[in-house]
Amino acid sequence: MAADQRGKAATLALRRRLLSNSCRLFFPEDPIKIVRGQGQYMYDEQGAEYIDCINNVAHVGHCHPLVVQAAHEQNQVLNTNSRYLHDNIVDYAQRLSETLPEKLCVFYFLNSGSEANDLALRLARQYTGHWDVVVLDHAYHGHLSSLIDISPYKFRDLDGQKEWVHVAPLPDTYRGPYREDHPNPAVAYANEVKRVVSSAQEKGRKIAAFFAESLPSVGGQIIPPAGYFPEVAGHIRRAGGVFVADEIQVGFGRVGKHFWAFQLQGEDFVPDIVTMGKSIGNGHPVACVATTQAVARAFEATGVEYFNTFGGSPVSCAVGLAVLDVLEKEQLQAHAACVGSFLMELLGQQKAKHPILGDIRGVGLFIGVDLIKDEATRMPATEEADYVVSRNCTDVKNLSTWFWRLTPPAWPPSPCLLTAEAHPPACPPILSGSLRTQEFRMISGKEGASSSAKPDCLHLTTTPA
């Protein structure tokens, strides 16, 4: 705790001397030194209070007492690796299985979403006997070398696209080739995946998996048209591959209507592998892969043990169970649906008043606001977006950069995340002022750039707490 008393300048100097410049800070010119968090708020060394509009990890609010208590109590008893028989890991797997389709019944526990996606890639390759992967443009699936290779968001700035990676266009009905006026954008975008698969096969390549976030976040808070994933899964499975749904940023009740975002694509759609992380531990390093018996047995057939020292530890599973308890007891999934509808309605009202608001898209508390210069061309309002991001840190003490996130607890609820009936006058002024009650992601790009350029808009998501 003594280090918390060190002045910001001294901490910054020490960090610059000891840590790589690759480990970047938010607001590098004048970084904020955060020493405490509670609910949706974070506090700097001088006691200034910020609304946390960056974090997509504190799913039920910073330092939720039930989550903290669960970690504390288990730490007092035992924390060890998962080679010992223990109730917590099987209890956690059982609870997770109750939220998923019956087919997804085998679980692997890890420490991060990157580890989960890396394992999913291994599972897919072992099960199919194939190597290649189809991904969506602008996707990001993690920081490991294997995942940088399947993340166009990253590899375009590094060594480029590997021959075993095949990129399909985002199913974006606002900026993509098949827009809201297309008679069947789901089939049209799925046919693009089919085209990519066929092109790979003509070169003698074999598809192991299709990787996609159930709601592409880095790509622009995209809401895939209904029916898109089932169509894609058909093309991929006919090619001998499996469908991997990355739920790391979008799962655990965020979409409101369903616990998992892939369920938005219909009750009959079931991925072969689902990865989860970030919010499932509310800040504690927990992640998981769920898959089918068939995929798991193929992995077991190698004879090579899968072991993760800290994955599935008693403390990690106790934390995971506590997060599920909070989501259930405080009805946060229903809260996400209710508040998400309220925010969409308010944003729609502001769109009618402000031409800069282009597309407003979302489901539950996964909402995107696309800022434009001109409605006809849909030219991105890059400078304006930059201004809003900057203003919300300096003027209203929101933690905001490429990400704006609000992670309010259910106790007490934030007045701007209540129903319209509870606080009708509170939110509209904030929404019409700087939109600072939501979380935005700005992804830079230029009009007329190549298809490798990232789309440019502000994106808004809030946690369901």
N, C-alpha and C positions, 0 to 999 in steps of 0.2 A: 504493500500500500504506500510505502514511502515514495516510490517512483511517481505516484500520482501527484505528488507535491512539486515535482520538477516543473520549471517553467516551460511554456510551449517552445520557446526559441531553443532552449537546451535540448529538449526532446527531439526537435527537428534536426538540430545539428548532429546529434548522436545517430539518428536514423540515417541521415545522408552519408555518414561515415561508415556505418556498419551494414546497411542493406543495399542491395542492388537497385539501380535506377529503374530496372524493369518492374520492380514492385512499386507500382504507382499509388499515389495518394489522390483522393478527391481534392479539388481546389488546390493544386500544388503551389500556386503563388502565395496563398495564405491559408494553409490547411487548418482544419478544425481539430482540436485535441479533445476527443470524447473520453470521459472518465466514468460515466454512469448511464444506464438506461433503465427506463421503467415504462411499461405499457407502450404507447406510441411515441414516447418522448425520449430524447437523448440529451445529455448535459455535458458542457465543456468544463474545463478546469476552473473557470471563473463563475460557474453556476448558471450560465446562460442556457435556456431551454430551447430545444429545437424539435420540431415535428420531424420524425424520421420518415422521409419520403424516398429513401434509397433501398433500405433493407428488404429483401425478399426471403429472408430466413426466419425472422422472429414472427412466425405465422400467427401465434396467439398473443403477441405482445412481448416486449422485452421483460425478462425476469418474471414470467408468470409464476405466482407463488406455488401452484400445484406442480409445475414442472421442476422448479427449483427444489421443492421439498422431495420429490421423487428421486432426483439425482443425489441429494444430500443423504437421504436415508439409505439408499443402496450403497453409496460410497462408504458409509459407516460399517457396512456388513461385509461386502465382498465386491471386488472387481477383478476379473481375470479373463483369460481367453475362452473361446467357445468350445474347446475340446473337452471341457468338463460338463457333465449333465447339470442343467439348471433350468428352473421353471420359466424365467423371464423370456428366454429366446423362443421357447415354444408357445408361450402365451402371446407374445407379440406376433409371431407368425400366424397364429390362429385368429387374432383380431384383424390383422391385415387381410387374411383370406376371406373374412366375412364382408369385406368391402368390394371384393373383386369377383368377376365371373368364376364359376366353379372350375373351369378349365385351367385357370391360373392358380396352381395349388402347390408349387414348390418354390421355396424362398432361399435366397442367399443374402447375407447381411454384410455390409461394407461400411466405409467411413465417409464417402463423398459421392456426389453424383458422377464425377469423372470416373471413379472406380467402378461404379455401377454400369455405366455405358461401355467401359472397356471390357467388363465381364460379359455384357450382352453381346458384344462383338465376337468374343471367344466362343460363347455358346452357339451363336448363329453359325459360325464357321465349322464348328465341330459337328453340329447336327446335320447341316446340309452337305458338307464336304466341298463347299464352294468358298470363294475368297472375296469376290467383289461386293461393293456396297453402293446402293442408290440413296442419295440424300437430296434434300431440298436446297435450293440456292439460298445463300445468306445464313445457313444454319450454323449453330454452335452447339457442340455436344460435350465439351470438356477440354481440359488442359493437358492431358497425357498425349504422348506422341501419336499413339494410335487414333486418338480422337481429333487432334489437330488435322490429321490427314482426311477426316470425314467432315470437317467443319469449313465450308467455303468462306465463312466470316473471317477465319484466321488464315487458311492456307493460301489465299490469294495474295496475302502480304508476305508470305514466306517462300517456300520452295515450289508453290504451285500445285496443280492437281495431279495426283498419282493416277497411273493408268488403270488401277482397279477401283477408282472412285468415279461415279457417274452422277451428274447433277441434273435434277429436274427443276422446272420453274415452280416458284411458290404459287399455291392456289389463292392468289390475291385478286379478288374481284373488284378492287378499286383501282389499282395501278397495273395489274397484270394484263396479259393478252386477251383473257376471257373475263369480261367485266360484268357488272350487275345486270346489264341488259341482255346477256347471253342466255339462250333458252335452257341450257343445261351445263353450267360451268363445272359441276362435279365430274361429269363424264369427260368433258373436254380436257380438264387438267389431268385427270387420271390417264387419258390417252397419251398425254405428254410423257408420263412415266412409262407407259407401254412402249412408246417410241424410243425412249432412252434404253430400256431393257433390250429391245430388238436390235438396236445399234450395237450394244455391247456384245450380244450373242453373235452377231455377224462377224465380230472380231475374235470369236472364240472364247469370250469371257463367260464366266458362270456366276450368277447372282446369289450371294449368301443372304443378304438382308436389305430391307428398306428401313432406314432410320428417319424418324421425324418426331419433333415435338407435337403433341396432340393439338396444341395451339401454338404455332410458331411465334416465339416472343422476340428473339433477336432479329428475326426477319421482318418485324413490324407489327406485332400484336395481330396477327392474321387469324381470321376465323374461317377455316376451310368450309366450303359449301357442304351441306348435308349430303351424305352418300359418297363423298370423295374417298375416304379411307377404305370402305368396303370394296370399291372399284379397284383401287390401287392394290389392296391385299390380294385380290384375285389375280391381277397381272403378275405380282411378285411370286405368289405361290405356284402359279403355273410355270414359272421360270425356275422353280426349285428353291426359292428363297423363303425367308420368314419376315414377318412384320414386327418391328421394334417400336413401341410407343414410349417416347421420352416424356415422362410426367414430372420431371424434377422441378420445374418452375410453375407448373400449371395444375398439379393435382391437389389432393387433400381438401376438397370442398370449395376451392376457389371459384369454380364456375357456378356454384349454387344449386342448379337443378340436379346435378350429379356429383358424386364424390370424385370421379375421375373424368378428366376432360375427353378422353377417347370415347366415353359413353355418349357424348353428344352426337356421335355418328350412327347411333341406333343400337337397340338392345341386342341385335344379332351379331354385331361386330365385336370380335374379341381378338386382340393382338396375340402374337405368339410369345412375346417377351414385353414386360413393362418395367421401366426403371424409375426409381423415385429417390429423392434426396432433399436437400435444403430444408424446406419447411417441416419435414417429418420429425426433425429433432429440435425445432425451435431455437437453433443456434448451436446445439450439441452436434458433433460430427456423426451423423447416422445416415445410411443409405441402404437401399434394398433393390434386389432384382427378383421379380416374380415371373415364373414361366410354367410351361406345361410339363407333365410327366415325360412325354416323349423327348423333349429337348433336354431335360435333366438327365435322363437315362443315357442319351448319346454322349453327354459330357462325362458321366460316370464311367462309361465304357472305355475311356482312355486309360483308366487305372491310375491316373494322377490325382492325388488328393487336392481338393481346394481348401486352403486355409488362409484366414485373414486374422492377424493377431488381435486387433481391436474390434473387428466387425462382429456384431452380435454379442458384445460383452454385457454382463448383467446391468451395468449402469446405463449403457446406450439403450438397451431394450426397456429399462425402467422409464427412461426419458420418453422413448417412443410411445409407450403405453400411456404415459401421462398426457402427452399431446393428443392422443386419440380420445382420452377421457374428457379433456377440455373441449375439444371440437364437438363431442356428443352432448355433454352436460350443458354447455352454454349455447347449444344449437347454432353453431357458427356457420354451418352450411346453409341453413335457412336464412340466416342473417345476410350471407353473401348474396343470395338470390334477391332478397327484399331490397337491400341497399343498392345492389347493382342496378336493379330496375329504376330505383329512385334517381341514381346518378345519370343513367342514360336519358331519363326524361328531362332532367335539368340541363344536361349538355345539349339535348335536342333543342331546348328553348333558347339556349345561348347561340346555337348554330344559326338560328333564324335571324339573330341580331348582328352576328359578326361574320362577315364573308371569309375571314381568315380560317375559320373552322371548316375544313373540308369534309372528310369522312369521319363519322363517329361510329365505331364498331366495338362490339364486346358482348360478353356473356358473364353473368355474375359479376365478380369483382376482377375481371380481366377485360379491361376496356382500353381502346386505342383512340386517340384524337389526332387526326392528320391535319397539320397546318399547311395551308396553301397560299400562294400569291394570287392565283387566278383560277376560277372555277372551270373555265373552258379547257385550259391546258393542264390543270392540276399541278402546276409547277410548285415544288416544295418551298416553303417559307423558312429557309435555313437560318437566316440572320435573326428573324423574329423568334424562332425557337431558341436560338442561342441566348437571346436577350431574356426570355422568360426563365430559362434555366438559371442564368446568373442572378437575375432579380430575386428569385425565390430563395436564394441562400442569403443574400446580403440584406434585403429589405424586410423579409417576413420570417427569417430564421427557419427556413425549411432546408433540410439536407437534400440538395438536388444537384445532379450533374447529368450524366447520360441517363441516370435513373432517378425518378422521383417515386418514393414509396411511403405510404402511410400504413403503419402497423398498429392500429389502436387495439387495446385490450377490450374485453367485454365488460371490464370493471374499471372505472366507470366508462360507459361508451362515449366516444367522441361525439359532440353535438352535431357534427356534420356527417356522421355516419349512422344517424338514426333514420327512422322512416319519415316520410314527408309529413305525416300527421303529427309527429312528435315535435319537429323543429322546422316548420315550413319557412320561416323568415331567415333562418341562420345560414343556409348554404348558398342560395342564389347570389348574394353579393360576392361571396368568395369565388364562386364559379365564374361570374362575369368579370371579376377583377383580374386575377392571375391564374385561375384554375389551380390554385395551390393546395386544394384539399385532396388532390389525386396524385398518382404516381405517373410520371411521363418518362418515356425513353425516347431520346432523339437519335436517329440513325442517319448519318450524313451521306449525301450523295448529290450528284449534279444532274440537272435535266439534260437529256441527250447523251448521258454516259452509256458505256457498254453494259451488257447484261451482268457483268461482274461487279458493277457498282452497287453499293448498298442503298436501299430505299431511304428516303428522308422524311421523317415525320416524328411527331411526338406521340409517345404511347403511354397509356395510363393503366396501371393495375394497382389495386389495393388488396391487402390481405383480408380474409374473411373474419378476423377477430373482432 
